[in-house]
Amino acid sequence: MQITWLGHSSFLLEDSKGRKLLTDPFDTTVGYEVYKGNPDIATISHKHFDHNYTKELKDSCKIIDKIGIFNLDDIYIKGLPSYHDKDKGAKRGDNIIFTYRMDGYALCHLGDLGHSLTNDDIEAIGTVDILFVPVGGNYTIDGKEASEVTKKINPKIVFPMHYKTSKVSLPLDGVETFLMYMKNASKIDSNTLIIDDEIKESLSVKMLNYI
């Protein structure tokens, strides 16, 4: 499996058969270059401009933007209900947590999660090999809260997302607080990581480099 960070909360997941899944595509105002590829599937965690820009996607791309269970191109996807804030969506609306099964790996993308997770939430998410978690605060959980959520889910590999970089125009915190609480982090000198074997790590934070 190849995981490519496109910036913000958008990742391109490509399995060993070449099938591509895109998460939370953003528009031009975010600061990163807009993705113009041709994924097979795109998941949308919520309807904000920095997570649901689908105008560049071809008609053949299957868009999933609701809760439920889906099996597309032999990729198992589950959308779970959550909120964009701590007030059950009263401030910023709903958010969808997506879990995926690709190449035998269990992945989870938390979208713009705005609250901690209950034991029922953790049970619904299930076992996770690879987690994508927002850490920038303001619009989502912050670095400390993200570390607590991450440890509850207990994935093998963690990709922080939705944080301030030199490219981002949004008022977000950087990734530093999250890294301080997680400790076990490594920087990857690329925006892509290939995983093709059993993952033997635990709570290992991977910092992909936007190019």
GROMACS elastic network, one bead per residue, 0.5 to 0.9 nm:
[ bonds ]
;  ai    aj funct       b0    kb
    1    13     6  0.71475   500
    1    14     6  0.56933   500
    1    16     6  0.56584   500
    1    18     6  0.89522   500
    1   102     6  0.78389   500
    1   103     6  0.66321   500
    1   105     6  0.87265   500
    1   193     6  0.84052   500
    1   194     6  0.57050   500
    1   195     6  0.51922   500
    1   196     6  0.59184   500
    2    12     6  0.79808   500
    2    13     6  0.59342   500
    2    14     6  0.51217   500
    2    15     6  0.64731   500
    2    16     6  0.80230   500
    2   192     6  0.68757   500
    2   193     6  0.58605   500
    2   195     6  0.63002   500
    2   196     6  0.83195   500
    3    11     6  0.68036   500
    3    12     6  0.58950   500
    3    14     6  0.65587   500
    3    15     6  0.88554   500
    3   191     6  0.82474   500
    3   192     6  0.55170   500
    3   193     6  0.52750   500
    3   194     6  0.62516   500
    3   195     6  0.79114   500
    4    10     6  0.86753   500
    4    11     6  0.54954   500
    4    12     6  0.50842   500
    4    13     6  0.65865   500
    4    14     6  0.84077   500
    4   190     6  0.87649   500
    4   191     6  0.55646   500
    4   193     6  0.65285   500
    4   194     6  0.86858   500
    4   208     6  0.81951   500
    5     8     6  0.80679   500
    5     9     6  0.80672   500
    5    10     6  0.63393   500
    5    12     6  0.65611   500
    5    13     6  0.89539   500
    5   161     6  0.88849   500
    5   191     6  0.52959   500
    5   192     6  0.63932   500
    5   193     6  0.88120   500
    5   208     6  0.66798   500
    5   209     6  0.78621   500
    5   210     6  0.67683   500
    6     9     6  0.78632   500
    6    10     6  0.53958   500
    6    11     6  0.54602   500
    6    12     6  0.71093   500
    6    25     6  0.85673   500
    6    32     6  0.76720   500
    6    33     6  0.78619   500
    6    34     6  0.82022   500
    6    35     6  0.72176   500
    6   191     6  0.74095   500
    6   210     6  0.69042   500
    6   211     6  0.84582   500
    7    10     6  0.56943   500
    7    11     6  0.73557   500
    7    26     6  0.87352   500
    7    31     6  0.87612   500
    7    32     6  0.60923   500
    7    33     6  0.81032   500
    7   161     6  0.78069   500
    7   162     6  0.80071   500
    7   167     6  0.87926   500
    7   168     6  0.87808   500
    7   191     6  0.88252   500
    7   210     6  0.63324   500
    7   211     6  0.89518   500
    8    11     6  0.84847   500
    8    24     6  0.86678   500
    8    25     6  0.87959   500
    8    26     6  0.79403   500
    8    30     6  0.80122   500
    8    32     6  0.78074   500
    8    50     6  0.80561   500
    8    51     6  0.87300   500
    8   134     6  0.88825   500
    8   161     6  0.57278   500
    8   163     6  0.67724   500
    8   164     6  0.84951   500
    8   165     6  0.89531   500
    8   168     6  0.78826   500
    9    23     6  0.70883   500
    9    24     6  0.59840   500
    9    25     6  0.76382   500
    9    26     6  0.82591   500
    9    50     6  0.83251   500
    9    51     6  0.72546   500
    9   109     6  0.86894   500
    9   111     6  0.70275   500
    9   112     6  0.83525   500
    9   132     6  0.80643   500
    9   133     6  0.84500   500
    9   134     6  0.74435   500
    9   160     6  0.86866   500
    9   161     6  0.53167   500
    9   162     6  0.52616   500
    9   163     6  0.87374   500
   10    22     6  0.68815   500
   10    25     6  0.54237   500
   10    26     6  0.72900   500
   10    35     6  0.89794   500
   10    51     6  0.76201   500
   10   161     6  0.82636   500
   10   162     6  0.87877   500
   11    21     6  0.81523   500
   11    22     6  0.58247   500
   11    23     6  0.53406   500
   11    24     6  0.75753   500
   11    25     6  0.81951   500
   12    20     6  0.66482   500
   12    21     6  0.57343   500
   12    23     6  0.66095   500
   12    39     6  0.80625   500
   13    19     6  0.81080   500
   13    20     6  0.55915   500
   13    21     6  0.50458   500
   13    22     6  0.63508   500
   13    23     6  0.82142   500
   13   102     6  0.86734   500
   14    17     6  0.79033   500
   14    18     6  0.57976   500
   14    19     6  0.54675   500
   14    21     6  0.63992   500
   14    22     6  0.87988   500
   14    39     6  0.89030   500
   14   102     6  0.85163   500
   15    18     6  0.53923   500
   15    19     6  0.55071   500
   15    20     6  0.67439   500
   15    21     6  0.86429   500
   15   102     6  0.63472   500
   15   103     6  0.59530   500
   16    19     6  0.74757   500
   16   102     6  0.88230   500
   16   103     6  0.67237   500
   16   196     6  0.86075   500
   17    20     6  0.89984   500
   17   103     6  0.87289   500
   19    39     6  0.75058   500
   19    40     6  0.63979   500
   19    41     6  0.84863   500
   19    73     6  0.77700   500
   19    75     6  0.87691   500
   20    38     6  0.79996   500
   20    40     6  0.53085   500
   20    41     6  0.65454   500
   20    42     6  0.85906   500
   21    39     6  0.56831   500
   21    40     6  0.59910   500
   21    42     6  0.55927   500
   21    43     6  0.76564   500
   22    25     6  0.71290   500
   22    39     6  0.62366   500
   22    40     6  0.80152   500
   22    41     6  0.61847   500
   22    43     6  0.64025   500
   22    44     6  0.88366   500
   23    41     6  0.86039   500
   23    42     6  0.56689   500
   23    43     6  0.50698   500
   23    44     6  0.64156   500
   23    45     6  0.80702   500
   23    51     6  0.80405   500
   23    52     6  0.89672   500
   23   109     6  0.79782   500
   23   111     6  0.86180   500
   24    42     6  0.73436   500
   24    43     6  0.61667   500
   24    44     6  0.50053   500
   24    45     6  0.64328   500
   24    46     6  0.82209   500
   24    50     6  0.74670   500
   24    52     6  0.57039   500
   24    53     6  0.76605   500
   24   111     6  0.75244   500
   25    34     6  0.76952   500
   25    35     6  0.71633   500
   25    42     6  0.80405   500
   25    43     6  0.85400   500
   25    44     6  0.76457   500
   25    49     6  0.86666   500
   25    50     6  0.68638   500
   25    51     6  0.50890   500
   25    52     6  0.54967   500
   25    53     6  0.52402   500
   25    54     6  0.67521   500
   26    29     6  0.81193   500
   26    30     6  0.68207   500
   26    32     6  0.83913   500
   26    33     6  0.89472   500
   26    34     6  0.66328   500
   26    35     6  0.80575   500
   26    48     6  0.86834   500
   26    49     6  0.61805   500
   26    52     6  0.60159   500
   26    54     6  0.81043   500
   27    30     6  0.63210   500
   27    31     6  0.85098   500
   27    32     6  0.85346   500
   27    33     6  0.85081   500
   27    34     6  0.61646   500
   27    35     6  0.88102   500
   27    49     6  0.61711   500
   27    50     6  0.58639   500
   27    51     6  0.78612   500
   27    52     6  0.78779   500
   27    53     6  0.53465   500
   27    54     6  0.85118   500
   27    55     6  0.89717   500
   28    31     6  0.63494   500
   28    32     6  0.70774   500
   28    33     6  0.69153   500
   28    34     6  0.60231   500
   28    50     6  0.86153   500
   29    32     6  0.80720   500
   29    49     6  0.84707   500
   29    50     6  0.79264   500
   29   168     6  0.87948   500
   29   169     6  0.74635   500
   29   170     6  0.89971   500
   30    33     6  0.85740   500
   30    34     6  0.89293   500
   30    49     6  0.85822   500
   30    50     6  0.63726   500
   30   167     6  0.79201   500
   30   168     6  0.57676   500
   30   169     6  0.57513   500
   30   170     6  0.68137   500
   31    34     6  0.86475   500
   31   166     6  0.87322   500
   31   167     6  0.50648   500
   31   169     6  0.58482   500
   31   170     6  0.85270   500
   32    35     6  0.89187   500
   32   167     6  0.60102   500
   32   168     6  0.69072   500
   32   210     6  0.87798   500
   34    53     6  0.88772   500
   34    56     6  0.83899   500
   35    38     6  0.89706   500
   35    56     6  0.75089   500
   35    57     6  0.86189   500
   36    56     6  0.56795   500
   36    57     6  0.67978   500
   37    56     6  0.80159   500
   37    57     6  0.72223   500
   37    58     6  0.86454   500
   38    41     6  0.89140   500
   38    56     6  0.88088   500
   38    57     6  0.63973   500
   38    58     6  0.65031   500
   38    60     6  0.84774   500
   38    61     6  0.72475   500
   39    42     6  0.69346   500
   39    57     6  0.76047   500
   39    58     6  0.82664   500
   39    60     6  0.85844   500
   39    61     6  0.60706   500
   39    62     6  0.85058   500
   40    60     6  0.70308   500
   40    62     6  0.62213   500
   40    63     6  0.87621   500
   40    72     6  0.89544   500
   40    73     6  0.83053   500
   41    60     6  0.86695   500
   41    61     6  0.52489   500
   41    63     6  0.58515   500
   41    64     6  0.75289   500
   41    72     6  0.79623   500
   41    73     6  0.88721   500
   42    54     6  0.84670   500
   42    57     6  0.88037   500
   42    61     6  0.68476   500
   42    62     6  0.62446   500
   42    64     6  0.62188   500
   42    65     6  0.84231   500
   43    52     6  0.85537   500
   43    62     6  0.85083   500
   43    63     6  0.58767   500
   43    65     6  0.58708   500
   43    66     6  0.86891   500
   43    98     6  0.77486   500
   44    47     6  0.73253   500
   44    51     6  0.64266   500
   44    52     6  0.56853   500
   44    53     6  0.88635   500
   44    63     6  0.74003   500
   44    64     6  0.62188   500
   44    66     6  0.79134   500
   44    96     6  0.77441   500
   44    98     6  0.88639   500
   44   111     6  0.81247   500
   45    48     6  0.88644   500
   45    51     6  0.69411   500
   45    52     6  0.77502   500
   45    64     6  0.87176   500
   45    65     6  0.63423   500
   45    66     6  0.79387   500
   45    79     6  0.86172   500
   45    94     6  0.85570   500
   45    95     6  0.55281   500
   45    97     6  0.66240   500
   45    98     6  0.75056   500
   45   109     6  0.86020   500
   45   110     6  0.79425   500
   45   111     6  0.52129   500
   45   112     6  0.71770   500
   46    51     6  0.66068   500
   46    52     6  0.68225   500
   46    65     6  0.71134   500
   46    66     6  0.86468   500
   46    84     6  0.85511   500
   46    93     6  0.82461   500
   46    94     6  0.67853   500
   46    95     6  0.53442   500
   46    96     6  0.65467   500
   46   111     6  0.76544   500
   46   112     6  0.77949   500
   47    50     6  0.84660   500
   47    51     6  0.66867   500
   47    52     6  0.55666   500
   47    53     6  0.87575   500
   47    65     6  0.84858   500
   47    94     6  0.89737   500
   47    95     6  0.87455   500
   48    51     6  0.55213   500
   48    52     6  0.59758   500
   48    53     6  0.83795   500
   49    52     6  0.56388   500
   49    53     6  0.61617   500
   50    53     6  0.69671   500
   51   111     6  0.83089   500
   51   112     6  0.87699   500
   52    65     6  0.88659   500
   53    56     6  0.75357   500
   53    57     6  0.85854   500
   54    57     6  0.53284   500
   54    58     6  0.85044   500
   54    63     6  0.85519   500
   55    58     6  0.79754   500
   57    60     6  0.81557   500
   57    61     6  0.65285   500
   58    61     6  0.56688   500
   59    62     6  0.77698   500
   62    72     6  0.83710   500
   64    67     6  0.84097   500
   64    70     6  0.85542   500
   64    79     6  0.85709   500
   65    79     6  0.82423   500
   65    96     6  0.78829   500
   66    79     6  0.64597   500
   66    80     6  0.84170   500
   66    81     6  0.86679   500
   66    96     6  0.71438   500
   67    78     6  0.70507   500
   67    80     6  0.53560   500
   67    81     6  0.63038   500
   67    96     6  0.66639   500
   67    97     6  0.83695   500
   67    98     6  0.83378   500
   68    77     6  0.82377   500
   68    78     6  0.56989   500
   68    79     6  0.50397   500
   68    80     6  0.68768   500
   68    81     6  0.89833   500
   69    76     6  0.76193   500
   69    77     6  0.58816   500
   69    79     6  0.64215   500
   69    80     6  0.89088   500
   70    75     6  0.80626   500
   70    76     6  0.59765   500
   70    77     6  0.50418   500
   70    78     6  0.62042   500
   70    79     6  0.83351   500
   71    74     6  0.58621   500
   71    75     6  0.54735   500
   71    77     6  0.60998   500
   71    78     6  0.86774   500
   72    75     6  0.51824   500
   72    76     6  0.66260   500
   72    77     6  0.77954   500
   73    76     6  0.83828   500
   74   101     6  0.88960   500
   74   102     6  0.83046   500
   75   100     6  0.70238   500
   75   101     6  0.59817   500
   75   102     6  0.58409   500
   75   103     6  0.86226   500
   76    99     6  0.81507   500
   76   100     6  0.55713   500
   76   101     6  0.50868   500
   76   102     6  0.72441   500
   77    98     6  0.68432   500
   77    99     6  0.56944   500
   77   101     6  0.66317   500
   78    97     6  0.81446   500
   78    98     6  0.55952   500
   78    99     6  0.51896   500
   78   100     6  0.65403   500
   78   125     6  0.87494   500
   79    96     6  0.59615   500
   79    97     6  0.56831   500
   79    99     6  0.66190   500
   80    95     6  0.85063   500
   80    96     6  0.55088   500
   80    98     6  0.62223   500
   80    99     6  0.80806   500
   80   121     6  0.85378   500
   80   124     6  0.77588   500
   80   125     6  0.77813   500
   81    94     6  0.73909   500
   81    95     6  0.64526   500
   81    96     6  0.51395   500
   81    97     6  0.64520   500
   81   121     6  0.89865   500
   82    85     6  0.89621   500
   82    88     6  0.78510   500
   82    89     6  0.83025   500
   82    94     6  0.60685   500
   82    95     6  0.50264   500
   82    96     6  0.56695   500
   82    97     6  0.66556   500
   82   113     6  0.70028   500
   82   114     6  0.83162   500
   82   115     6  0.83523   500
   82   117     6  0.88306   500
   82   121     6  0.86656   500
   83    86     6  0.72313   500
   83    87     6  0.78944   500
   83    88     6  0.55642   500
   83    89     6  0.50800   500
   83    90     6  0.87948   500
   83    92     6  0.78473   500
   83    93     6  0.62563   500
   83    96     6  0.74715   500
   83   112     6  0.79624   500
   83   113     6  0.61150   500
   83   114     6  0.59715   500
   83   115     6  0.70157   500
   84    87     6  0.84702   500
   84    88     6  0.76396   500
   84    89     6  0.57745   500
   84    90     6  0.87432   500
   84    91     6  0.77603   500
   84    92     6  0.54289   500
   84    93     6  0.56201   500
   84    94     6  0.54587   500
   84    95     6  0.52871   500
   84    96     6  0.88093   500
   84   111     6  0.86163   500
   84   112     6  0.57223   500
   84   113     6  0.52125   500
   84   115     6  0.73247   500
   84   139     6  0.74518   500
   84   140     6  0.66142   500
   84   141     6  0.89363   500
   85    88     6  0.63414   500
   85    89     6  0.56055   500
   85    90     6  0.74577   500
   85    91     6  0.63756   500
   85    92     6  0.60728   500
   85    93     6  0.73240   500
   85    94     6  0.81548   500
   85    95     6  0.88005   500
   85   112     6  0.85858   500
   85   113     6  0.70929   500
   85   115     6  0.58648   500
   85   139     6  0.74960   500
   85   140     6  0.67793   500
   85   141     6  0.81711   500
   86    89     6  0.72118   500
   86    90     6  0.83879   500
   86    91     6  0.83417   500
   86   114     6  0.57777   500
   86   116     6  0.80643   500
   86   141     6  0.89561   500
   87    90     6  0.54278   500
   87    91     6  0.67708   500
   87    92     6  0.87966   500
   87   114     6  0.88295   500
   87   115     6  0.84288   500
   88    91     6  0.80655   500
   88    92     6  0.88446   500
   88    93     6  0.75619   500
   88    94     6  0.75904   500
   88   115     6  0.86502   500
   89    92     6  0.54211   500
   89    94     6  0.52200   500
   89    95     6  0.81397   500
   89   114     6  0.87740   500
   90    93     6  0.59698   500
   90    94     6  0.86044   500
   92    95     6  0.88759   500
   92   114     6  0.89054   500
   92   139     6  0.82972   500
   94   113     6  0.89513   500
   95   110     6  0.83709   500
   95   111     6  0.66867   500
   95   112     6  0.63289   500
   95   113     6  0.64317   500
   95   114     6  0.83273   500
   96   109     6  0.88073   500
   96   110     6  0.72243   500
   96   111     6  0.64728   500
   96   112     6  0.80999   500
   96   113     6  0.80519   500
   97   108     6  0.72553   500
   97   109     6  0.59341   500
   97   111     6  0.59530   500
   97   112     6  0.84982   500
   97   113     6  0.77071   500
   97   125     6  0.83108   500
   98   107     6  0.82661   500
   98   108     6  0.57091   500
   98   109     6  0.52492   500
   98   110     6  0.65183   500
   98   111     6  0.77238   500
   98   125     6  0.84362   500
   99   106     6  0.71036   500
   99   107     6  0.54912   500
   99   109     6  0.63327   500
   99   110     6  0.85133   500
   99   125     6  0.68924   500
   99   126     6  0.88088   500
   99   128     6  0.83676   500
  100   105     6  0.80236   500
  100   106     6  0.58403   500
  100   107     6  0.50288   500
  100   108     6  0.62891   500
  100   109     6  0.83781   500
  101   104     6  0.62096   500
  101   105     6  0.56277   500
  101   107     6  0.63125   500
  101   108     6  0.89954   500
  102   105     6  0.53678   500
  102   106     6  0.67870   500
  102   107     6  0.77264   500
  103   106     6  0.86009   500
  103   196     6  0.87160   500
  105   128     6  0.79824   500
  105   129     6  0.61625   500
  105   130     6  0.75547   500
  105   198     6  0.89463   500
  106   126     6  0.88233   500
  106   127     6  0.69525   500
  106   128     6  0.50705   500
  106   129     6  0.51339   500
  106   130     6  0.64466   500
  106   131     6  0.87118   500
  107   127     6  0.87108   500
  107   128     6  0.56572   500
  107   129     6  0.58606   500
  107   131     6  0.58412   500
  107   132     6  0.79904   500
  107   155     6  0.88184   500
  108   125     6  0.76440   500
  108   128     6  0.64978   500
  108   129     6  0.81253   500
  108   130     6  0.63716   500
  108   132     6  0.61655   500
  108   133     6  0.84683   500
  109   130     6  0.86630   500
  109   131     6  0.61165   500
  109   133     6  0.65707   500
  109   134     6  0.89617   500
  110   113     6  0.57789   500
  110   131     6  0.78592   500
  110   132     6  0.62027   500
  110   133     6  0.55638   500
  110   134     6  0.70601   500
  111   132     6  0.80294   500
  111   133     6  0.73155   500
  111   134     6  0.70003   500
  111   140     6  0.89833   500
  111   162     6  0.88425   500
  112   133     6  0.83975   500
  112   134     6  0.64080   500
  112   139     6  0.73304   500
  112   140     6  0.55449   500
  112   141     6  0.80231   500
  112   162     6  0.80390   500
  113   116     6  0.81007   500
  113   133     6  0.81731   500
  113   134     6  0.70450   500
  113   139     6  0.85734   500
  113   140     6  0.55514   500
  113   141     6  0.63909   500
  114   134     6  0.89582   500
  114   137     6  0.84789   500
  114   139     6  0.69690   500
  114   142     6  0.86365   500
  115   140     6  0.74678   500
  115   141     6  0.60526   500
  115   145     6  0.81196   500
  115   149     6  0.89555   500
  116   141     6  0.76912   500
  116   145     6  0.70121   500
  116   146     6  0.82071   500
  116   148     6  0.79800   500
  116   149     6  0.62357   500
  117   120     6  0.79233   500
  117   121     6  0.56600   500
  117   122     6  0.66242   500
  117   149     6  0.65527   500
  117   152     6  0.81235   500
  117   153     6  0.89872   500
  118   121     6  0.50371   500
  118   122     6  0.63735   500
  118   123     6  0.86592   500
  119   122     6  0.50394   500
  119   123     6  0.61522   500
  119   124     6  0.85951   500
  119   152     6  0.86161   500
  120   123     6  0.50554   500
  120   124     6  0.61560   500
  120   125     6  0.86544   500
  121   124     6  0.50899   500
  121   125     6  0.62298   500
  121   126     6  0.86448   500
  122   125     6  0.51353   500
  122   126     6  0.62030   500
  122   127     6  0.86680   500
  122   152     6  0.72215   500
  122   153     6  0.61706   500
  123   126     6  0.50978   500
  123   127     6  0.82844   500
  123   153     6  0.89291   500
  125   128     6  0.76341   500
  125   153     6  0.79605   500
  126   153     6  0.79126   500
  127   153     6  0.75209   500
  127   154     6  0.80147   500
  127   155     6  0.74065   500
  128   131     6  0.66835   500
  128   153     6  0.70082   500
  128   154     6  0.71508   500
  128   156     6  0.72170   500
  128   157     6  0.87372   500
  129   154     6  0.83834   500
  129   157     6  0.62263   500
  129   158     6  0.85131   500
  129   199     6  0.75743   500
  129   202     6  0.88388   500
  130   155     6  0.57990   500
  130   156     6  0.60703   500
  130   158     6  0.58345   500
  130   159     6  0.76529   500
  131   150     6  0.78239   500
  131   153     6  0.84373   500
  131   154     6  0.88258   500
  131   155     6  0.61445   500
  131   156     6  0.79619   500
  131   157     6  0.63165   500
  131   159     6  0.60917   500
  131   160     6  0.82662   500
  132   157     6  0.88475   500
  132   158     6  0.60367   500
  132   160     6  0.58739   500
  132   161     6  0.66284   500
  133   146     6  0.67792   500
  133   147     6  0.89221   500
  133   149     6  0.85637   500
  133   150     6  0.74392   500
  133   158     6  0.73556   500
  133   159     6  0.64371   500
  133   160     6  0.50861   500
  133   161     6  0.57887   500
  133   162     6  0.79177   500
  134   137     6  0.77935   500
  134   140     6  0.66636   500
  134   141     6  0.67766   500
  134   142     6  0.76192   500
  134   143     6  0.81204   500
  134   146     6  0.67776   500
  134   159     6  0.88094   500
  134   160     6  0.59194   500
  134   163     6  0.70622   500
  135   140     6  0.71936   500
  135   141     6  0.61445   500
  135   144     6  0.79987   500
  135   145     6  0.79217   500
  135   146     6  0.55717   500
  135   147     6  0.82081   500
  135   160     6  0.62543   500
  135   161     6  0.62087   500
  135   162     6  0.61691   500
  135   163     6  0.59407   500
  135   172     6  0.88417   500
  135   173     6  0.77239   500
  135   174     6  0.78490   500
  135   175     6  0.64570   500
  135   177     6  0.83758   500
  135   178     6  0.64500   500
  136   139     6  0.76910   500
  136   140     6  0.67476   500
  136   141     6  0.70542   500
  136   142     6  0.53252   500
  136   143     6  0.63021   500
  136   146     6  0.88467   500
  136   160     6  0.89422   500
  136   161     6  0.75904   500
  136   162     6  0.56379   500
  136   164     6  0.65905   500
  136   171     6  0.87411   500
  136   172     6  0.50504   500
  136   174     6  0.59340   500
  136   175     6  0.66239   500
  136   178     6  0.86295   500
  137   143     6  0.67195   500
  137   145     6  0.87904   500
  137   146     6  0.88858   500
  137   162     6  0.85085   500
  137   163     6  0.77120   500
  137   172     6  0.61285   500
  137   173     6  0.60434   500
  137   174     6  0.88141   500
  138   141     6  0.73410   500
  138   142     6  0.71161   500
  138   171     6  0.74362   500
  138   172     6  0.62120   500
  138   173     6  0.76645   500
  139   142     6  0.85816   500
  139   171     6  0.88988   500
  139   172     6  0.78484   500
  140   162     6  0.84694   500
  141   144     6  0.79892   500
  141   145     6  0.55987   500
  141   146     6  0.58786   500
  142   145     6  0.53023   500
  142   146     6  0.58389   500
  142   147     6  0.85661   500
  142   173     6  0.77617   500
  142   177     6  0.82022   500
  142   178     6  0.77465   500
  143   146     6  0.50291   500
  143   147     6  0.62362   500
  143   148     6  0.87875   500
  143   173     6  0.81377   500
  143   174     6  0.84261   500
  143   175     6  0.69107   500
  143   176     6  0.76456   500
  143   177     6  0.50200   500
  143   179     6  0.77730   500
  143   180     6  0.86449   500
  143   181     6  0.78784   500
  144   147     6  0.51625   500
  144   148     6  0.64695   500
  144   149     6  0.88062   500
  144   177     6  0.64468   500
  144   178     6  0.57313   500
  144   180     6  0.86057   500
  144   181     6  0.65397   500
  144   182     6  0.89219   500
  145   148     6  0.50960   500
  145   149     6  0.62320   500
  145   150     6  0.85261   500
  145   178     6  0.82924   500
  146   149     6  0.50739   500
  146   150     6  0.59666   500
  146   151     6  0.85451   500
  146   160     6  0.88030   500
  146   178     6  0.67409   500
  147   150     6  0.50095   500
  147   151     6  0.61492   500
  147   152     6  0.86181   500
  147   177     6  0.89437   500
  147   178     6  0.59291   500
  147   179     6  0.82368   500
  147   181     6  0.61898   500
  147   182     6  0.61606   500
  148   151     6  0.52204   500
  148   152     6  0.62896   500
  148   153     6  0.87960   500
  148   181     6  0.86064   500
  149   152     6  0.51002   500
  149   153     6  0.63316   500
  149   154     6  0.84754   500
  150   153     6  0.51984   500
  150   154     6  0.59072   500
  150   155     6  0.71693   500
  150   158     6  0.78649   500
  150   182     6  0.88538   500
  150   203     6  0.78933   500
  151   155     6  0.76337   500
  151   182     6  0.86348   500
  151   203     6  0.74001   500
  152   155     6  0.86733   500
  154   157     6  0.88848   500
  154   202     6  0.75759   500
  154   203     6  0.63844   500
  155   158     6  0.67133   500
  155   201     6  0.89151   500
  155   202     6  0.65095   500
  155   203     6  0.56532   500
  155   204     6  0.81594   500
  156   199     6  0.68650   500
  156   200     6  0.72830   500
  156   201     6  0.53135   500
  156   204     6  0.61077   500
  156   205     6  0.87068   500
  157   199     6  0.80624   500
  157   201     6  0.68374   500
  157   202     6  0.64644   500
  157   203     6  0.55133   500
  157   205     6  0.58937   500
  157   206     6  0.69710   500
  158   185     6  0.89685   500
  158   203     6  0.63690   500
  158   204     6  0.58903   500
  158   206     6  0.60208   500
  158   207     6  0.86564   500
  159   204     6  0.87159   500
  159   205     6  0.59723   500
  159   206     6  0.54038   500
  159   207     6  0.64866   500
  159   208     6  0.76849   500
  160   163     6  0.78922   500
  160   175     6  0.74293   500
  160   178     6  0.81842   500
  160   205     6  0.74687   500
  160   206     6  0.76060   500
  160   207     6  0.70873   500
  160   208     6  0.87684   500
  161   175     6  0.82291   500
  162   172     6  0.78176   500
  162   173     6  0.89744   500
  162   174     6  0.89210   500
  162   175     6  0.88677   500
  163   168     6  0.80519   500
  163   170     6  0.87299   500
  163   171     6  0.88486   500
  163   172     6  0.55855   500
  163   173     6  0.57745   500
  163   174     6  0.52027   500
  163   175     6  0.60152   500
  164   167     6  0.78267   500
  164   168     6  0.58132   500
  164   169     6  0.80435   500
  164   170     6  0.73056   500
  164   171     6  0.72737   500
  164   173     6  0.53497   500
  164   175     6  0.71802   500
  165   168     6  0.53737   500
  165   169     6  0.85346   500
  165   172     6  0.86730   500
  165   173     6  0.87632   500
  165   174     6  0.67131   500
  165   175     6  0.86078   500
  166   169     6  0.82222   500
  168   171     6  0.82120   500
  168   172     6  0.83669   500
  169   172     6  0.85689   500
  173   176     6  0.82888   500
  173   177     6  0.84832   500
  174   177     6  0.73921   500
  174   178     6  0.85368   500
  175   178     6  0.55948   500
  175   179     6  0.63852   500
  175   180     6  0.88568   500
  176   179     6  0.51224   500
  176   180     6  0.61495   500
  176   181     6  0.88599   500
  177   180     6  0.50606   500
  177   181     6  0.65164   500
  177   182     6  0.86902   500
  178   181     6  0.53923   500
  178   182     6  0.61572   500
  178   183     6  0.84377   500
  179   183     6  0.55601   500
  179   184     6  0.76645   500
  179   185     6  0.67266   500
  179   205     6  0.79513   500
  180   183     6  0.54213   500
  180   184     6  0.89016   500
  181   184     6  0.89510   500
  182   185     6  0.72462   500
  182   203     6  0.78373   500
  182   204     6  0.84007   500
  182   205     6  0.75573   500
  183   204     6  0.87720   500
  183   205     6  0.82435   500
  184   203     6  0.71451   500
  184   204     6  0.55636   500
  184   205     6  0.60396   500
  184   206     6  0.88693   500
  185   203     6  0.87795   500
  185   204     6  0.60138   500
  185   206     6  0.59360   500
  185   207     6  0.71829   500
  186   204     6  0.78745   500
  186   205     6  0.63057   500
  186   206     6  0.53811   500
  186   207     6  0.60647   500
  186   208     6  0.88657   500
  187   190     6  0.87022   500
  187   205     6  0.85170   500
  187   206     6  0.60812   500
  187   208     6  0.63207   500
  187   209     6  0.74539   500
  188   191     6  0.73406   500
  188   192     6  0.80476   500
  188   193     6  0.77751   500
  188   206     6  0.67811   500
  188   207     6  0.57397   500
  188   208     6  0.50794   500
  188   209     6  0.62309   500
  189   192     6  0.85761   500
  189   207     6  0.86099   500
  189   208     6  0.69087   500
  189   209     6  0.58111   500
  189   210     6  0.89406   500
  190   193     6  0.74515   500
  190   208     6  0.59908   500
  190   209     6  0.50610   500
  190   210     6  0.70385   500
  190   211     6  0.71572   500
  191   207     6  0.86149   500
  191   210     6  0.51445   500
  191   211     6  0.63087   500
  192   208     6  0.67481   500
  192   209     6  0.80620   500
  192   210     6  0.89029   500
  193   206     6  0.89102   500
  193   208     6  0.77420   500
  195   198     6  0.82532   500
  195   199     6  0.79596   500
  196   199     6  0.86018   500
  197   200     6  0.89458   500
  199   202     6  0.83678   500
  201   204     6  0.61081   500
  202   205     6  0.89385   500
